[in-house]
Amino acid sequence: MATSIPQKKSAARHGFKTGEYIVYPAHGVGQIVSIDEQEVAGHKLELFVIDFQKDKMRLKVPVAKATSIGMRKLSETDYVERALKVVQGRARVKRTMWSRRAQEYDAKINSGDLISIAEVVRDLYRADNQPEQSYSERQLYEAALDRMARELAAVNRLSETEAVRLIETNLNKGPKRGTKADNEEADAEQEEAA
């Protein structure tokens, strides 16, 4: 049973400070609203209280475990630029069963790494001239796009809609997808990689 001790507003812990936006691997971009102290099983525990506005969720993360679970600051601008270059690249789709690929994509999305998330966006993107995605492909694509857009929006101080537009613009700068030549090149690349 956890009893709450009066809140202790403090400036910073482990390089994170109140009011700062962070990335939590399993949930994406959130904001540290306070650093509380609670007593759990007779031990005093410092907790980051993180709000995820879009998900209407509040998470309490032990300060001592924040870095070991992968909580990190927002990406630097140059890392964001690299992620946008990744989405411009050619999709790399392995010839394995969809269930195995879906697990890999899900792991990349939940890794919290912007470049890994950008790879999922790139690989699952479908241009208008391409065949429809399956429901599960669409779900993974939208999850990755949402995570990437939230971080881009926070870093570049854009709305999420503007961030999605920026990502889609970069996706369309990439190789023309869905053309016969593109598919043949991708097949040749896959055979070389195998």
Solvent accessible surface area in square Angstrom, and as a share of the most:
residue,aa,sasa,rsa
1,M,221,0.99
2,A,60,0.46
3,T,83,0.48
4,S,86,0.55
5,I,45,0.23
6,P,116,0.73
7,Q,109,0.49
8,K,90,0.38
9,K,140,0.60
10,S,22,0.14
11,A,83,0.64
12,A,49,0.38
13,R,60,0.22
14,H,116,0.52
15,G,50,0.48
16,F,7,0.03
17,K,110,0.47
18,T,53,0.31
19,G,39,0.38
20,E,33,0.15
21,Y,100,0.38
22,I,0,0.00
23,V,5,0.03
24,Y,35,0.13
25,P,17,0.11
26,A,46,0.35
27,H,56,0.25
28,G,3,0.03
29,V,17,0.10
30,G,3,0.02
31,Q,46,0.20
32,I,0,0.00
33,V,47,0.27
34,S,6,0.04
35,I,2,0.01
36,D,10,0.05
37,E,30,0.13
38,Q,26,0.11
39,E,63,0.28
40,V,56,0.32
41,A,88,0.68
42,G,63,0.60
43,H,129,0.58
44,K,139,0.59
45,L,63,0.31
46,E,48,0.22
47,L,10,0.05
48,F,0,0.00
49,V,3,0.02
50,I,0,0.00
51,D,29,0.15
52,F,1,0.01
53,Q,141,0.62
54,K,112,0.47
55,D,67,0.35
56,K,188,0.80
57,M,58,0.26
58,R,139,0.51
59,L,42,0.21
60,K,92,0.39
61,V,3,0.02
62,P,38,0.24
63,V,7,0.04
64,A,83,0.64
65,K,116,0.49
66,A,0,0.00
67,T,85,0.49
68,S,95,0.61
69,I,69,0.35
70,G,32,0.31
71,M,5,0.02
72,R,61,0.22
73,K,94,0.40
74,L,38,0.19
75,S,14,0.09
76,E,127,0.57
77,T,81,0.47
78,D,103,0.53
79,Y,59,0.22
80,V,1,0.00
81,E,94,0.42
82,R,140,0.51
83,A,0,0.00
84,L,10,0.05
85,K,134,0.57
86,V,31,0.18
87,V,0,0.00
88,Q,41,0.18
89,G,25,0.24
90,R,62,0.23
91,A,27,0.21
92,R,142,0.52
93,V,53,0.31
94,K,112,0.47
95,R,172,0.63
96,T,61,0.35
97,M,146,0.65
98,W,68,0.24
99,S,64,0.41
100,R,143,0.52
101,R,41,0.15
102,A,20,0.16
103,Q,127,0.57
104,E,63,0.28
105,Y,14,0.05
106,D,66,0.34
107,A,65,0.51
108,K,66,0.28
109,I,5,0.02
110,N,57,0.29
111,S,55,0.36
112,G,4,0.03
113,D,48,0.25
114,L,0,0.00
115,I,22,0.11
116,S,22,0.14
117,I,5,0.02
118,A,0,0.00
119,E,42,0.19
120,V,0,0.00
121,V,0,0.00
122,R,14,0.05
123,D,7,0.04
124,L,4,0.02
125,Y,28,0.11
126,R,78,0.28
127,A,23,0.18
128,D,154,0.80
129,N,103,0.53
130,Q,39,0.18
131,P,102,0.64
132,E,164,0.74
133,Q,24,0.11
134,S,56,0.36
135,Y,171,0.65
136,S,46,0.30
137,E,22,0.10
138,R,107,0.39
139,Q,84,0.37
140,L,22,0.11
141,Y,9,0.04
142,E,75,0.34
143,A,44,0.34
144,A,0,0.00
145,L,18,0.09
146,D,38,0.20
147,R,38,0.14
148,M,0,0.00
149,A,1,0.01
150,R,25,0.09
151,E,4,0.02
152,L,0,0.00
153,A,10,0.08
154,A,27,0.21
155,V,25,0.14
156,N,52,0.27
157,R,211,0.77
158,L,61,0.30
159,S,56,0.36
160,E,61,0.27
161,T,83,0.49
162,E,77,0.34
163,A,0,0.00
164,V,41,0.24
165,R,144,0.53
166,L,58,0.29
167,I,0,0.00
168,E,65,0.29
169,T,71,0.41
170,N,9,0.05
171,L,2,0.01
172,N,82,0.42
173,K,129,0.55
174,G,11,0.10
175,P,40,0.25
176,K,141,0.60
177,R,18,0.07
178,G,25,0.24
179,T,56,0.33
180,K,157,0.66
181,A,62,0.48
182,D,18,0.10
183,N,77,0.39
184,E,99,0.44
185,E,84,0.38
186,A,27,0.21
187,D,57,0.29
188,A,48,0.37
189,E,69,0.31
190,Q,36,0.16
191,E,131,0.59
192,E,144,0.65
193,A,88,0.68
194,A,119,0.92
